[in-house]
Amino acid sequence: MAIAIAVALIVGLLVGVINGALVAYLNLSAFVATLATLTSVTGLAFLVTDGTTLFNLPPEFNFLGQGRFLEIPLPVFIAIGISAILWFFLKFTTLGRRWYAIGGNAEVSRLSGINVKRARLLAFAVAGLVSAIAGVLLAARLGSASAVQGEDNLLFSVAAVFLGMTIVRSGAANIVGTMVGVGIIGVMSNGLNILGVNAYVQQVVTGLIIIAAVTLSSFKTRER
């Protein structure tokens, strides 16, 4: 099990490095690069799994996603732990501050002596690794694995980030805001499921939340 998890994390890291190289060194749009690798890696996953859903995963693996501590699911503690590490890294390390600077203005950062290309590559590598951790936890939570698993979470992830940028720190991505956004989106999604709201209607609601969050963030940025 340890080897399988390690391989999954390495694959996530490699995909992140590929994304970073495409964006930083080939000057591709981040959207285009990640969309292209998403399509390619999904196809590769279909080839590896032969297009089937894998069941009967080991109980000790499923425990990572289904286990509880103090009646709270383990993934919650893992998410909080990773978020705390990333928050500390972004706030108190040189590379973390450089990521913020590059996100604000890449050209000014370059003129200030920051190696923008290398910093971007590392940012995408970390994103790939953390995404792989999320994928492992999702497979453990569901007790199964498939090539399209987690596709529905893409829109929710975007909504959570933009919502966090609006609520906690206007116009700037931040870990605390993202966690708040995840909490809001999660409670909303769970509530709509309990009420029996159609899944397609939930997508409409999520899209409207993104539009509202981006609009509010834009207004607040202009006011500053």
Short mmCIF file of the C-alpha atoms (twelve columns), coordinates in Angstrom:
data_MODEL
# 
_entry.id   MODEL 
# 
loop_
_atom_site.group_PDB 
_atom_site.id 
_atom_site.type_symbol 
_atom_site.label_atom_id 
_atom_site.label_alt_id 
_atom_site.label_comp_id 
_atom_site.label_asym_id 
_atom_site.label_seq_id 
_atom_site.Cartn_x 
_atom_site.Cartn_y 
_atom_site.Cartn_z 
_atom_site.pdbx_PDB_model_num 
ATOM 1   C CA . MET A 1   0.000   0.000  0.000   1 
ATOM 2   C CA . ALA A 2   2.831   2.391  0.871   1 
ATOM 3   C CA . ILE A 3   4.450   1.821  -2.518  1 
ATOM 4   C CA . ALA A 4   1.163   2.400  -4.352  1 
ATOM 5   C CA . ILE A 5   0.575   5.681  -2.493  1 
ATOM 6   C CA . ALA A 6   4.163   6.777  -3.137  1 
ATOM 7   C CA . VAL A 7   3.781   6.067  -6.873  1 
ATOM 8   C CA . ALA A 8   0.554   8.084  -6.967  1 
ATOM 9   C CA . LEU A 9   2.253   11.044 -5.277  1 
ATOM 10  C CA . ILE A 10  5.247   10.832 -7.624  1 
ATOM 11  C CA . VAL A 11  2.925   10.799 -10.661 1 
ATOM 12  C CA . GLY A 12  1.126   13.876 -9.318  1 
ATOM 13  C CA . LEU A 13  4.460   15.609 -8.750  1 
ATOM 14  C CA . LEU A 14  5.649   14.770 -12.281 1 
ATOM 15  C CA . VAL A 15  2.434   16.060 -13.838 1 
ATOM 16  C CA . GLY A 16  2.891   19.266 -11.850 1 
ATOM 17  C CA . VAL A 17  6.469   19.583 -13.103 1 
ATOM 18  C CA . ILE A 18  5.274   19.082 -16.693 1 
ATOM 19  C CA . ASN A 19  2.634   21.775 -16.229 1 
ATOM 20  C CA . GLY A 20  5.223   24.097 -14.742 1 
ATOM 21  C CA . ALA A 21  7.661   23.499 -17.601 1 
ATOM 22  C CA . LEU A 22  4.966   24.164 -20.209 1 
ATOM 23  C CA . VAL A 23  3.954   27.424 -18.535 1 
ATOM 24  C CA . ALA A 24  7.343   28.715 -17.351 1 
ATOM 25  C CA . TYR A 25  9.671   27.641 -20.144 1 
ATOM 26  C CA . LEU A 26  7.394   27.283 -23.184 1 
ATOM 27  C CA . ASN A 27  5.245   30.300 -22.245 1 
ATOM 28  C CA . LEU A 28  1.968   28.435 -22.654 1 
ATOM 29  C CA . SER A 29  -1.130  29.779 -20.974 1 
ATOM 30  C CA . ALA A 30  -1.641  28.065 -17.617 1 
ATOM 31  C CA . PHE A 31  -5.233  27.279 -18.609 1 
ATOM 32  C CA . VAL A 32  -4.213  25.701 -21.913 1 
ATOM 33  C CA . ALA A 33  -1.311  23.752 -20.403 1 
ATOM 34  C CA . THR A 34  -3.280  22.284 -17.514 1 
ATOM 35  C CA . LEU A 35  -6.281  21.501 -19.723 1 
ATOM 36  C CA . ALA A 36  -4.027  19.642 -22.151 1 
ATOM 37  C CA . THR A 37  -2.335  17.593 -19.435 1 
ATOM 38  C CA . LEU A 38  -5.714  16.923 -17.805 1 
ATOM 39  C CA . THR A 39  -6.952  15.386 -21.049 1 
ATOM 40  C CA . SER A 40  -3.750  13.382 -21.580 1 
ATOM 41  C CA . VAL A 41  -3.514  12.072 -18.021 1 
ATOM 42  C CA . THR A 42  -7.208  11.139 -17.992 1 
ATOM 43  C CA . GLY A 43  -6.647  9.110  -21.157 1 
ATOM 44  C CA . LEU A 44  -3.612  7.479  -19.565 1 
ATOM 45  C CA . ALA A 45  -5.702  6.598  -16.505 1 
ATOM 46  C CA . PHE A 46  -8.288  4.963  -18.764 1 
ATOM 47  C CA . LEU A 47  -5.522  2.900  -20.369 1 
ATOM 48  C CA . VAL A 48  -4.092  1.805  -17.019 1 
ATOM 49  C CA . THR A 49  -7.500  0.851  -15.584 1 
ATOM 50  C CA . ASP A 50  -8.851  -0.469 -18.901 1 
ATOM 51  C CA . GLY A 51  -11.763 1.927  -18.477 1 
ATOM 52  C CA . THR A 52  -13.092 0.141  -15.390 1 
ATOM 53  C CA . THR A 53  -13.682 1.214  -11.814 1 
ATOM 54  C CA . LEU A 54  -11.403 -0.495 -9.309  1 
ATOM 55  C CA . PHE A 55  -13.097 -1.908 -6.204  1 
ATOM 56  C CA . ASN A 56  -12.088 -4.043 -3.225  1 
ATOM 57  C CA . LEU A 57  -9.320  -1.709 -2.102  1 
ATOM 58  C CA . PRO A 58  -7.476  -2.767 1.092   1 
ATOM 59  C CA . PRO A 59  -9.293  -1.827 4.334   1 
ATOM 60  C CA . GLU A 60  -6.161  -0.144 5.697   1 
ATOM 61  C CA . PHE A 61  -6.106  2.088  2.616   1 
ATOM 62  C CA . ASN A 62  -9.803  2.927  2.896   1 
ATOM 63  C CA . PHE A 63  -9.192  3.892  6.529   1 
ATOM 64  C CA . LEU A 64  -7.297  6.968  5.309   1 
ATOM 65  C CA . GLY A 65  -10.524 8.344  3.872   1 
ATOM 66  C CA . GLN A 66  -13.156 6.662  6.009   1 
ATOM 67  C CA . GLY A 67  -11.485 6.529  9.423   1 
ATOM 68  C CA . ARG A 68  -12.392 8.889  12.244  1 
ATOM 69  C CA . PHE A 69  -10.603 10.537 15.136  1 
ATOM 70  C CA . LEU A 70  -12.709 12.142 17.860  1 
ATOM 71  C CA . GLU A 71  -15.692 11.386 15.603  1 
ATOM 72  C CA . ILE A 72  -14.208 13.660 12.928  1 
ATOM 73  C CA . PRO A 73  -13.175 12.169 9.548   1 
ATOM 74  C CA . LEU A 74  -9.411  11.780 9.131   1 
ATOM 75  C CA . PRO A 75  -9.339  13.729 5.828   1 
ATOM 76  C CA . VAL A 76  -10.372 16.830 7.776   1 
ATOM 77  C CA . PHE A 77  -7.262  16.611 9.959   1 
ATOM 78  C CA . ILE A 78  -5.072  15.904 6.935   1 
ATOM 79  C CA . ALA A 79  -6.520  18.899 5.072   1 
ATOM 80  C CA . ILE A 80  -5.982  21.176 8.063   1 
ATOM 81  C CA . GLY A 81  -2.410  19.918 8.483   1 
ATOM 82  C CA . ILE A 82  -1.498  20.473 4.820   1 
ATOM 83  C CA . SER A 83  -3.178  23.889 4.831   1 
ATOM 84  C CA . ALA A 84  -1.205  24.905 7.923   1 
ATOM 85  C CA . ILE A 85  2.059   23.837 6.278   1 
ATOM 86  C CA . LEU A 86  1.247   25.748 3.095   1 
ATOM 87  C CA . TRP A 87  0.183   28.832 5.075   1 
ATOM 88  C CA . PHE A 88  3.466   28.852 6.976   1 
ATOM 89  C CA . PHE A 89  5.410   28.293 3.748   1 
ATOM 90  C CA . LEU A 90  3.684   31.135 1.900   1 
ATOM 91  C CA . LYS A 91  3.962   33.573 4.783   1 
ATOM 92  C CA . PHE A 92  7.401   32.913 6.237   1 
ATOM 93  C CA . THR A 93  9.629   31.555 3.457   1 
ATOM 94  C CA . THR A 94  11.417  33.385 0.666   1 
ATOM 95  C CA . LEU A 95  9.933   31.209 -2.066  1 
ATOM 96  C CA . GLY A 96  6.433   31.693 -0.680  1 
ATOM 97  C CA . ARG A 97  6.783   35.469 -0.770  1 
ATOM 98  C CA . ARG A 98  8.175   35.226 -4.299  1 
ATOM 99  C CA . TRP A 99  5.069   33.305 -5.379  1 
ATOM 100 C CA . TYR A 100 2.901   36.130 -4.084  1 
ATOM 101 C CA . ALA A 101 5.076   38.687 -5.870  1 
ATOM 102 C CA . ILE A 102 4.940   36.785 -9.171  1 
ATOM 103 C CA . GLY A 103 1.183   36.428 -8.857  1 
ATOM 104 C CA . GLY A 104 0.934   40.189 -8.423  1 
ATOM 105 C CA . ASN A 105 3.245   41.161 -11.292 1 
ATOM 106 C CA . ALA A 106 5.581   38.667 -12.952 1 
ATOM 107 C CA . GLU A 107 7.530   41.292 -14.938 1 
ATOM 108 C CA . VAL A 108 8.265   43.452 -11.896 1 
ATOM 109 C CA . SER A 109 9.319   40.322 -10.027 1 
ATOM 110 C CA . ARG A 110 11.724  39.418 -12.835 1 
ATOM 111 C CA . LEU A 111 13.227  42.897 -12.831 1 
ATOM 112 C CA . SER A 112 13.648  42.599 -9.057  1 
ATOM 113 C CA . GLY A 113 15.950  39.632 -9.552  1 
ATOM 114 C CA . ILE A 114 13.505  36.786 -8.934  1 
ATOM 115 C CA . ASN A 115 13.925  33.695 -11.090 1 
ATOM 116 C CA . VAL A 116 10.303  33.688 -12.232 1 
ATOM 117 C CA . LYS A 117 10.548  30.580 -14.394 1 
ATOM 118 C CA . ARG A 118 12.001  28.388 -11.649 1 
ATOM 119 C CA . ALA A 119 9.551   29.712 -9.066  1 
ATOM 120 C CA . ARG A 120 6.613   28.970 -11.362 1 
ATOM 121 C CA . LEU A 121 7.909   25.468 -12.021 1 
ATOM 122 C CA . LEU A 122 8.128   24.789 -8.287  1 
ATOM 123 C CA . ALA A 123 4.635   26.207 -7.724  1 
ATOM 124 C CA . PHE A 124 3.106   23.844 -10.269 1 
ATOM 125 C CA . ALA A 125 5.112   20.931 -8.831  1 
ATOM 126 C CA . VAL A 126 3.710   21.574 -5.346  1 
ATOM 127 C CA . ALA A 127 0.206   21.909 -6.792  1 
ATOM 128 C CA . GLY A 128 0.596   18.547 -8.535  1 
ATOM 129 C CA . LEU A 129 1.792   16.871 -5.345  1 
ATOM 130 C CA . VAL A 130 -1.035  18.260 -3.219  1 
ATOM 131 C CA . SER A 131 -3.559  17.291 -5.897  1 
ATOM 132 C CA . ALA A 132 -2.210  13.732 -5.808  1 
ATOM 133 C CA . ILE A 133 -2.711  13.655 -2.035  1 
ATOM 134 C CA . ALA A 134 -6.314  14.760 -2.577  1 
ATOM 135 C CA . GLY A 135 -6.750  12.019 -5.176  1 
ATOM 136 C CA . VAL A 136 -5.464  9.350  -2.793  1 
ATOM 137 C CA . LEU A 137 -7.816  10.549 -0.049  1 
ATOM 138 C CA . LEU A 138 -10.768 10.633 -2.443  1 
ATOM 139 C CA . ALA A 139 -10.120 7.052  -3.570  1 
ATOM 140 C CA . ALA A 140 -9.849  5.977  0.063   1 
ATOM 141 C CA . ARG A 141 -13.006 7.863  0.966   1 
ATOM 142 C CA . LEU A 142 -15.053 6.220  -1.799  1 
ATOM 143 C CA . GLY A 143 -13.354 2.829  -1.496  1 
ATOM 144 C CA . SER A 144 -12.881 2.764  -5.267  1 
ATOM 145 C CA . ALA A 145 -10.888 4.397  -8.041  1 
ATOM 146 C CA . SER A 146 -11.709 5.395  -11.606 1 
ATOM 147 C CA . ALA A 147 -10.209 7.551  -14.347 1 
ATOM 148 C CA . VAL A 148 -12.904 10.237 -14.030 1 
ATOM 149 C CA . GLN A 149 -13.029 10.309 -10.257 1 
ATOM 150 C CA . GLY A 150 -12.989 13.841 -8.895  1 
ATOM 151 C CA . GLU A 151 -14.097 15.610 -12.074 1 
ATOM 152 C CA . ASP A 152 -17.031 17.178 -10.241 1 
ATOM 153 C CA . ASN A 153 -14.649 18.730 -7.719  1 
ATOM 154 C CA . LEU A 154 -12.964 20.970 -10.298 1 
ATOM 155 C CA . LEU A 155 -15.752 23.546 -10.364 1 
ATOM 156 C CA . PHE A 156 -16.131 23.458 -6.578  1 
ATOM 157 C CA . SER A 157 -12.390 24.044 -6.139  1 
ATOM 158 C CA . VAL A 158 -12.460 27.123 -8.361  1 
ATOM 159 C CA . ALA A 159 -15.533 28.431 -6.533  1 
ATOM 160 C CA . ALA A 160 -13.888 27.928 -3.135  1 
ATOM 161 C CA . VAL A 161 -10.743 29.855 -4.122  1 
ATOM 162 C CA . PHE A 162 -12.625 32.825 -5.589  1 
ATOM 163 C CA . LEU A 163 -15.020 32.865 -2.644  1 
ATOM 164 C CA . GLY A 164 -12.072 32.915 -0.241  1 
ATOM 165 C CA . MET A 165 -10.468 35.785 -2.171  1 
ATOM 166 C CA . THR A 166 -13.669 37.772 -1.731  1 
ATOM 167 C CA . ILE A 167 -14.365 37.064 1.931   1 
ATOM 168 C CA . VAL A 168 -10.975 36.998 3.662   1 
ATOM 169 C CA . ARG A 169 -8.500  38.926 1.527   1 
ATOM 170 C CA . SER A 170 -9.976  40.847 -1.343  1 
ATOM 171 C CA . GLY A 171 -8.367  40.167 -4.691  1 
ATOM 172 C CA . ALA A 172 -5.562  37.940 -3.398  1 
ATOM 173 C CA . ALA A 173 -5.447  34.165 -3.150  1 
ATOM 174 C CA . ASN A 174 -4.748  32.924 0.385   1 
ATOM 175 C CA . ILE A 175 -4.874  29.641 2.287   1 
ATOM 176 C CA . VAL A 176 -7.232  30.813 5.055   1 
ATOM 177 C CA . GLY A 177 -9.684  32.242 2.543   1 
ATOM 178 C CA . THR A 178 -9.583  29.049 0.498   1 
ATOM 179 C CA . MET A 179 -10.372 26.968 3.592   1 
ATOM 180 C CA . VAL A 180 -13.289 29.266 4.392   1 
ATOM 181 C CA . GLY A 181 -14.487 28.969 0.801   1 
ATOM 182 C CA . VAL A 182 -14.215 25.166 0.943   1 
ATOM 183 C CA . GLY A 183 -16.278 25.169 4.134   1 
ATOM 184 C CA . ILE A 184 -18.995 27.350 2.611   1 
ATOM 185 C CA . ILE A 185 -19.159 25.377 -0.634  1 
ATOM 186 C CA . GLY A 186 -19.135 22.072 1.274   1 
ATOM 187 C CA . VAL A 187 -21.980 23.091 3.591   1 
ATOM 188 C CA . MET A 188 -23.953 24.466 0.650   1 
ATOM 189 C CA . SER A 189 -23.447 21.323 -1.426  1 
ATOM 190 C CA . ASN A 190 -24.367 19.059 1.487   1 
ATOM 191 C CA . GLY A 191 -27.466 21.129 2.236   1 
ATOM 192 C CA . LEU A 192 -28.629 21.011 -1.382  1 
ATOM 193 C CA . ASN A 193 -28.120 17.238 -1.419  1 
ATOM 194 C CA . ILE A 194 -30.183 16.852 1.755   1 
ATOM 195 C CA . LEU A 195 -32.937 18.960 0.203   1 
ATOM 196 C CA . GLY A 196 -32.845 16.725 -2.863  1 
ATOM 197 C CA . VAL A 197 -31.898 19.494 -5.280  1 
ATOM 198 C CA . ASN A 198 -31.017 18.266 -8.756  1 
ATOM 199 C CA . ALA A 199 -27.250 17.906 -9.380  1 
ATOM 200 C CA . TYR A 200 -27.504 20.059 -12.516 1 
ATOM 201 C CA . VAL A 201 -29.167 22.820 -10.529 1 
ATOM 202 C CA . GLN A 202 -26.295 22.624 -8.048  1 
ATOM 203 C CA . GLN A 203 -23.855 23.300 -10.893 1 
ATOM 204 C CA . VAL A 204 -25.864 26.365 -11.861 1 
ATOM 205 C CA . VAL A 205 -25.775 27.620 -8.267  1 
ATOM 206 C CA . THR A 206 -22.032 27.033 -8.026  1 
ATOM 207 C CA . GLY A 207 -21.424 28.925 -11.262 1 
ATOM 208 C CA . LEU A 208 -23.492 31.855 -9.998  1 
ATOM 209 C CA . ILE A 209 -21.473 31.886 -6.768  1 
ATOM 210 C CA . ILE A 210 -18.240 32.135 -8.780  1 
ATOM 211 C CA . ILE A 211 -19.640 35.051 -10.809 1 
ATOM 212 C CA . ALA A 212 -20.797 36.851 -7.656  1 
ATOM 213 C CA . ALA A 213 -17.477 36.261 -5.864  1 
ATOM 214 C CA . VAL A 214 -15.384 37.515 -8.794  1 
ATOM 215 C CA . THR A 215 -17.635 40.555 -9.209  1 
ATOM 216 C CA . LEU A 216 -17.424 41.504 -5.529  1 
ATOM 217 C CA . SER A 217 -13.666 40.983 -5.529  1 
ATOM 218 C CA . SER A 218 -13.338 43.251 -8.573  1 
ATOM 219 C CA . PHE A 219 -15.392 46.001 -6.913  1 
ATOM 220 C CA . LYS A 220 -13.323 45.807 -3.715  1 
ATOM 221 C CA . THR A 221 -10.062 45.949 -5.678  1 
ATOM 222 C CA . ARG A 222 -11.214 49.080 -7.520  1 
ATOM 223 C CA . GLU A 223 -12.200 50.741 -4.243  1 
ATOM 224 C CA . ARG A 224 -8.646  50.250 -2.938  1 
# 
